[in-house]
Amino acid sequence: MNAIKRARRYIEQYPMEPSAQILSRLVLALETEHGFELSELYELDLAQFDLAIEILKEWRLDRYYAGKAKLFDLSLQLSQMQP
């Protein structure tokens, strides 16, 4: 399973977890080309940090368009739930 799909599933299952919110902000920053504080990645545990790095690699390849769209949509929904 690719990282984009794993991230989408993780965010769907644990939307209120800080690590899911960090991954969501990373996705939003990548898609909208806005800033992202790299120091946030260091707040992730090792497994989620590795997932974030894999997302960056896959995003660069840009061939998982459908998966990216679903993950971006979910991340946008999560950001709108935040106060």
C-alpha positions, 0 to 999 in steps of 0.5 A: 500500500502506498504512503498516500493511501496509508496516510488517508486511512490513518487520518480517517481512523484517528482524526483527532490525534495530533499526528493525524493533524500534522500529516493533514497539515503537511498534505495541505501545504504540499497541495496548496504550496503554502508553508509548513513548519518542518519542526512539526515533523519531529513531533511525530513518532518514528513510524509517522515520521517515516510515513511523512517522508514517504508522502513527500517522496510520492508527492514528488513523483506526482503519479498517485493523482487520485489518491492525492485528491482523496487525501487532500479532501480529507485533510481539508475537511479536518482543517475545517473542523479545527477551531 
